[in-house]
Amino acid sequence: AVREDTTPAQELLRYEGALEEQAAACEGGGGDGGDGGDATSAAPGASCTYKWLADRQSAWNKEAVHRAVSKVATSVDGWEATGFPVRKPRRTWQASGTNATFVIQLDPTEGPIDRLLILYIRSYGRLWENSRLLVTVEGRARGSSDPSSWGKIAEFDLPGVHGSETSVNYLHRADLGDTLLVRGGGVRATFRLVNGTVFQINGLALCRSGEKTEGG
């Protein structure tokens, strides 16, 4: 995870390193732009069905961030792409107001998925007070069109505030198990700001980690 204050270049390198470690080698796999780094250290079989990063090689401005999210979003309420490529505040995907919610969906999926990666900001001060994001991930079997067939496979929350008086990128890896390992199923992730009034996401990825699972 990216836990200390860094320069933009260091943020990019650290995030790419973590992404490579868990699910890089995305040649020809989804996302905006190229991998932006050497993927030779990735686990065998690792791949990303969907990914974007708020950086100069992927979603380099707020318009590109908006495109990266909107191409898979089924609903957006209270979130928007904002910021600048170089000067502060930098481009990001930002929630403004409690209960701000967006939903992304890949249905059918184009590749196996067992991990969700989220690069997000923790900051400080009154604006960020009590900030907390709830993430719910659901999946359904290949070929199912029944609206009631979605089942919850992961749920967790992420704090948007910390005790340090600086803004820091954190990387969260959510294990999604084996529900989505068969290509052609569906995955849906809902992001809702349940506390506070602001939250920022700087990257998302849905990937196959390449790690062996039971029976795999």
N, C-alpha and C positions, 0 to 999 in steps of 0.2 A: 504494500500500500504506500501511497505518497503521503507521508505524515508530517514532514517538516516543510517550512516555507522554502520555495524554490523559485528560480528564474523560469520564464516561459520555456526556454530550451530544455531545462532540467525536467520540468513537468512533462513535456512531450516524451523525453527519453525514458523517464521512469514509468509512465503509463504504458508506453510501447513495450518496455521490458516485461511488465506484469502481464500484458495481453499476450505477448509471445510465449511466456512461461505457461499460461493456462490454455490459450486457444488461438494462436496465431497461425501462420502459414495459410493465409486467406487468399491465395492466388485464385482469381476468378470468383471468389465468394463475395457476398453482398457488401454493402457499405459504400460510402462516398470516398473516392480517391483511393490511392494505393496504400499498402501496408505502412510505408514510411520507415521501414527498418528491416534488419536481417532477421529472418524467421528460422534460421537453422537450429536455434536452441529449443524450438517448440517440440512438444511431445508428438510422437508419430500419430498421424490421423487427425490432428487438431485442425479445426476449420471454423469459420464464422459465417453463419447464414445472413446475419445483419450486424452492421457495426458502423459507428461514426465517432469522431473525436473532434472537439472544438480546437482545431489547430490549423496551421497554415497548409498542411498537406491533405486535409480531409474537409471538415466543415470550417472553412477559413474566415467566413464572415457570418453575420446574423442571418442573411438570406440563405446561405448554405446550411446553417443549423436548422432553420425552418424547413427546408426541403428534406433534410435527413429524417426529421421526425414526421412531417406531414405525409410522407409517402407510405407510411405504415400505420398512421394514426386513424382510429375510427371516431374519436371525439377528443376535443381540446377545449377546456374551460378554465380560464384564469392563468394559462401558461403562454409564454411568447419567447421568441428569440430576440435577444437584445445585446447591445455592446458593440465593440469595435475590434478589428483584426489585431491592432498593435497597441494603441493607447488604452488606458483604463477608462471606464470599466470594459473588460475584455468580453468578446462574444461568448454567449452562454445560453442555455435553455432555462428560463426562470419562471417560477411560480410567484404570483403576487396576490395574496389573500388566502385566508383559511378556507379549506375545502377546494382549492384549485386542483383540478383533476385532468389528467390526460390518459388515454388508453391506446396502446399499440397492439396490433394483431397481425400475425403471419398465419394465413390459413388458405391453402395448405402450405406447410413448411417446405422449403427447397433442399433441406439437408438435416441431419441429426443435430439435436440440441440437448445439452445437459447442464448448461451454465449460463447465467445472466451476470454480466459485468456492468457496474455502474461507477462512473467517475463523477464525484460530486464535491461540492464545497462545504466546508465548515468554517464559520466566521464568528464574529463577536459583535457586541453592542446591542442597543435597543432594537434596531431593525431586525436582528436575528433572534431575538429573545424567544425561547421555547420552540424554535423551529424544529419540526419533525415530519418526515415523509413516510407514509405507509405504502408499501409495495406489495401487490397481490398478483401472483402468477397462476394462470389456469391453463389447462391443456385438454385436448380431446383426441380421440383415436382417429386414425386415418379413415377417410371416407365418410365420416359422420357429419350430417347436416342438421341434426337435431339441436335446436337452440338450448335445450336443457342438458346437453351432453358434456358441457364444460365442467371440469372438476379442479378444485384447488390443489396445486402441487407445491406451493411455497408462499409464505407470507412473512414479512419482516419490516421493521421500521429503521430509518436512518436519521440521526440527529443532524441538524444544520448548524448547530452552535457548539463551541468548545471554549475552554478556559484561556486559550492563548490569544493575545491581542494581535492576531494576524490571520489572513485568510489562507486556508490550506486545502489542497486537493487530497481526497481520500478515495481509494479504490475498494469497492465491495464486490465480493464474488459470492453469488448465490447458487448453491448446488440444486439442480432441478431433478435429480434422479434419472430414471431410465424411461419415464413416460413418453418423452419426445424424441427418443433415439430412432424411431422408425420414421423415415421421411414420408411426408404427405399428411401428417397429423396437423393439429392446429395449436398455436400458442397465443395467449393473450395476457398482457401485463398492464395493470392499472396502477397509476402513480397518483396518490392523493395527499395533499398537505393537510394533515390532521391537527397540527398545532403551529402557532406562529403565523407570520405573514409573508415570509420569503424563503425560497429554496432555489438552489442552482445546480443544474446537471451539466457536466462538460463532456460526457461521453456515455454511449450505451453499446452493448454488444450481446448478441445471442449466439452462443458457440457450442461446438463439441470440444470438450477439453482434451480429448486424446488419451485420457487416463482410463485404465482398464476398470471395468465394473464386474460384479459377480456374474459369471457366466459369459463374460465378454472376452 
